C-alpha cells in the first residue's frame, strides 16, 4: 500500500474559503493543514470555511484536531462558520462521538454551498466583492491564480 501525502487545495470566494484535502491526514499533515488554515483565516468575512474532505483516503485523530482548532478559534468570531461537505459516514460517526457535530454545518456539495452563501449574502445586502471591480465575475475571487495549493 503506497502512501499518498496530504494535498491541500484552497479556493477563495468572496463569501467563503473552500479547503479540499486529499491523501493522508496524519500528525505531519495536521501541522500543514492547520498552518494553511491560519494562512487563509482572513480570506472571507466571518470567516466561513467550507471543508471538502471526501478525498482523504486515510485520516486518524488529526482530522478532529484540525476541526477542533478551527472551532476553538471560531469562538472569537461572532460570524464564523464551519461547513463540511458530504462527510463520510466514518467521519460523521467520529464527530458524533466527540460531540463536534453540533459545531459544524453539513452540505451536499461545494458548488451548492458556495451558491447558497452568495444568495444569503445578497439577501442581507452584502456586496463585499463590489469594490473589486468588474474584472472578476460576481461572487468569485480566487487568490494565486485559479487555485492555491498548499
C-alpha positions as CSV (number, residue, x, y, z in Angstrom):
1,X,0.0,0.0,0.0
2,X,1.6,3.2,-1.2
3,X,1.3,6.3,0.9
4,X,-0.3,9.4,-0.6
5,X,0.9,12.6,1.1
6,X,-1.6,15.2,2.1
7,X,-2.7,17.6,-0.6
8,X,-4.5,20.8,0.4
9,X,-6.2,22.9,-2.2
10,X,-7.7,26.3,-1.2
11,X,-10.0,28.4,-3.3
12,X,-11.0,31.9,-2.3
13,X,-14.5,33.1,-2.9
14,X,-15.9,36.4,-1.7
15,X,-18.2,34.8,0.8
16,X,-16.2,31.7,1.9
17,X,-12.9,29.8,1.6
18,X,-13.0,26.3,0.3
19,X,-10.4,23.8,1.6
20,X,-10.1,20.5,-0.1
21,X,-7.9,17.9,1.4
22,X,-6.9,14.6,-0.3
23,X,-4.5,11.9,0.5
24,X,-3.5,11.0,4.1
25,X,-4.1,13.2,7.1
26,X,-1.8,12.1,9.9
27,X,0.1,14.1,12.5
28,X,2.5,15.7,10.0
29,X,-0.4,16.5,7.7
30,X,-2.3,18.0,10.6
31,X,0.5,20.5,11.2
32,X,0.5,21.5,7.5
33,X,-3.3,21.7,7.3
34,X,-3.5,23.8,10.5
35,X,-0.9,26.2,9.1
36,X,-2.7,26.5,5.8
37,X,-6.0,27.4,7.6
38,X,-4.1,30.0,9.6
39,X,-2.7,31.4,6.3
40,X,-6.2,31.8,4.8
41,X,-8.1,32.7,8.0
42,X,-9.0,36.2,6.8
43,X,-9.9,35.3,3.2
44,X,-13.6,35.5,3.9
45,X,-15.7,37.6,6.2
46,X,-16.7,35.6,9.3
47,X,-14.6,33.6,8.4
48,X,-16.6,31.0,6.6
49,X,-14.8,27.7,5.8
50,X,-16.1,25.0,3.6
51,X,-14.2,21.8,4.1
52,X,-14.3,19.1,1.4
53,X,-12.6,16.0,3.0
54,X,-14.1,13.5,0.7
55,X,-10.9,12.5,-1.0
56,X,-9.0,11.7,2.2
57,X,-8.1,8.1,1.9
58,X,-6.7,7.9,5.4
59,X,-7.1,10.1,8.5
60,X,-6.5,9.5,12.1
61,X,-7.5,11.7,15.1
62,X,-5.6,14.5,13.4
63,X,-8.8,15.4,11.4
64,X,-10.5,16.0,14.8
65,X,-7.5,18.1,15.9
66,X,-7.8,20.3,12.8
67,X,-11.5,20.8,13.2
68,X,-11.2,21.4,16.9
69,X,-8.5,24.1,16.3
70,X,-10.8,25.8,13.9
71,X,-13.8,25.6,16.3
72,X,-11.7,27.0,19.1
73,X,-10.6,30.0,17.0
74,X,-14.2,30.5,15.8
75,X,-15.3,31.1,19.4
76,X,-13.7,34.6,19.0
77,X,-15.5,35.2,15.7
78,X,-19.2,36.1,16.0
79,X,-20.0,35.3,12.3
80,X,-17.6,32.4,11.7
81,X,-19.0,29.2,10.2
82,X,-17.6,25.7,9.6
83,X,-19.3,23.8,6.8
84,X,-18.5,20.2,6.0
85,X,-19.4,19.0,2.5
86,X,-20.6,15.4,2.1
87,X,-18.6,13.9,5.0
88,X,-18.1,10.2,5.1
89,X,-20.1,8.0,7.5
90,X,-17.0,7.3,9.4
91,X,-16.2,11.0,9.9
92,X,-19.9,11.6,10.9
93,X,-19.5,8.9,13.5
94,X,-16.3,10.4,14.9
95,X,-17.9,13.8,15.0
96,X,-20.9,12.5,16.9
97,X,-18.6,10.6,19.4
98,X,-16.5,13.7,20.0
99,X,-19.5,16.0,20.3
100,X,-18.2,18.2,17.5
101,X,-21.1,17.6,15.1
102,X,-23.2,20.3,16.7
103,X,-20.5,22.8,15.8
104,X,-20.5,22.3,12.1
105,X,-23.0,22.6,9.3
106,X,-23.4,19.9,6.7
107,X,-24.0,20.3,3.0
108,X,-24.1,18.1,-0.1
109,X,-21.7,19.8,-2.5
110,X,-19.1,22.6,-2.6
111,X,-20.8,24.2,-5.6
112,X,-24.3,24.3,-4.0
113,X,-22.7,25.7,-0.7
114,X,-20.9,28.5,-2.5
115,X,-24.1,29.4,-4.4
116,X,-26.1,29.3,-1.2
117,X,-23.6,31.6,0.6
118,X,-23.7,34.1,-2.2
119,X,-27.5,34.2,-2.2
120,X,-27.6,34.6,1.6
121,X,-25.1,37.5,1.5
122,X,-27.0,39.2,-1.3
123,X,-30.3,38.8,0.6
124,X,-28.6,40.6,3.6
125,X,-27.5,43.4,1.2
126,X,-23.8,42.4,1.5
127,X,-21.7,43.2,-1.5
128,X,-18.2,42.7,-0.2
129,X,-16.9,42.0,-3.7
130,X,-18.4,45.1,-5.3
131,X,-15.2,47.2,-4.8
132,X,-13.1,44.6,-6.5
133,X,-14.1,45.8,-9.9
134,X,-15.8,44.2,-12.8
135,X,-12.8,42.1,-14.0
136,X,-13.8,39.4,-11.5
137,X,-17.1,37.6,-12.0
138,X,-19.7,38.4,-9.4
139,X,-19.2,36.4,-6.2
140,X,-15.9,34.8,-7.3
141,X,-12.4,35.8,-6.2
142,X,-9.5,33.5,-6.4
143,X,-6.1,34.0,-4.9
144,X,-2.8,33.0,-6.6
145,X,-4.5,32.2,-9.9
146,X,-7.2,29.7,-10.4
147,X,-6.2,27.6,-7.3
148,X,-3.8,27.8,-4.5
149,X,-2.1,24.6,-3.4
150,X,-0.6,24.1,-0.1
